[in-house]
Amino acid sequence: MKPFSFVHLADVHLGCLQYNLTERAEDFARAFTEAVDKILELKPAFAVVAGDLFHSPRPSNRTLATAIREFRRLREAGIPIYAVDGSHDMEPNVMVGTILNPLHNAGLLIYLPRVRGGLETENYYLYGIRSSRSLLEADSKVLRQLKEDPPSPKPQKFNILCFHGALDHPKYTPPAFKPDLRVEHLPEGFQYYAGGHIHQPFKAKFKTGLIAYPGSLETTAYDEAENPKGFYHVRVESLEEPPEVEHIPVSSRRFLVAEVDFTGKRVEEALAEAEEAAARLDVEEAVSVLVLKGSLPEGFKRSQVDVHKLRSRVRKPLYMVVVNQLVEAEVRLEPLRLKETRELKALAYQHLLKAFQARYPGSKGERRARAALQILELLRGGEEVEEKVEEVLRGVVEADRSEG
Ligand SMILES: [Mn+2]
C-alpha cells in the first residue's frame, strides 16, 4: 500500500430550503462549492460522502444543476466521489428510488451499495451500507445487505466502511440522537468507519480502527449553530499507524441564538429581557433565533406572549425566528387539611373552582366545579351511580349550550 489521502464529507444537505428561504438553499450550495474548492487544493485520491448529500431524495432541478456542476469539477480533476444515501436522500419507496442512482448511471459519482463486493483499488477497499429509517428497519435491511453482498476488507489495503446513522451506544452518539444502527451492524476489519448523520465533528477508536463523523457543512437546525462546519481530510501513511484526520473548516451563514428563561420571573420583567435580547440579535445578514423557555406564572397563557411584537423589534437579519417553548404553569392548589365535612365540601369547591376557572373562566368554570363536587359525592355513595353521574355531566353540557 502506498500513502494516499482522501476527504470524508457528510450531511451536505444540498437543496435545504430552510425557513422557506431561497437564500438558505443558496447558502447550502455555496458551502458545497467552497468545500469542492478546498478539495481541489488538497488533491485527495477520492472523496467519500456518508449520506445526506441532498436534503431530499427528489431535489429540484436547480439543486441538481448545482450538484452536477460541482461533481464535474471533481471528476475533471480526477477525484472520484463515492457515496451512500442518508436519512434525507434514501429512497422513500422502491418506485422513486434515490437520486444517487441516476447520478451513478451518469458517471458523476459511485453509489457504493451498487458496487457488488465493494470497491477495490491498488491502495484501498471501500464498502457502503444503505441507510435505514429506524433501528428496526436496519435489523433486516443492513443484515440482508451484508448477507447477500458481504464485504471483504483486504488485509494489505486500507479499508473504509461508509455508513449513515447514529449508533446504539452512548460512547459514539450524543444523547439527543435516536439510534439508527447497532454497533453489531458495522462489520469488523476496517481501519476507517466513515459516518454521517451526526451534524457535529466527532471521532473515536472503534472496532478495528477509527469511527469518524465530519459534521455538516451548514446549519440545518439552530441548535447546530455552534458546531464547527466542514469535512475531514484523512492522510494514510501506512497500515501500521492510524491515519491523520484533519478537520477542514467551511464557512457558513452566521446564526445568532439567544435564550430567555421565564422561570420565576414576572412576565413583564421576562419580556423586557426578551426585548433586550432581540435587540442584540439585530445583526445584518444573520439568522437570528430567540428562544423563550421556562415556565410562565400561574394564569398566564403561552399565546399571551406577543411573538410578533418581539419579531418586529428586529429588522436587519436575513431571518428572525422566535421559538416559543414556554410552559404554562399547572394550577397550584394549597394543601387540603381535613376538617368537618361541610367545611371540607366548601374547601373542595373552592379548589375545584380555581382549577376549572383557570381553563374555563366565568359560569362555565363554576358549573364544572359544582358538577365535579356532585360527582365526587355520588361516587362516595357507591352503587349504581353511573346514570346519575351521566345526568350531571349532561346537565353541564346542556347549560353550556343554552348559554351559547
Ligand atoms: Mn443530515
Boltz pocket constraint, residues with backbone or C-beta under 6 A from the ligand:
constraints:
  - pocket:
      binder: B
      contacts: [[A, 11], [A, 51], [A, 52], [A, 86], [A, 88], [A, 197], [A, 198], [A, 199]]
      max_distance: 6.0
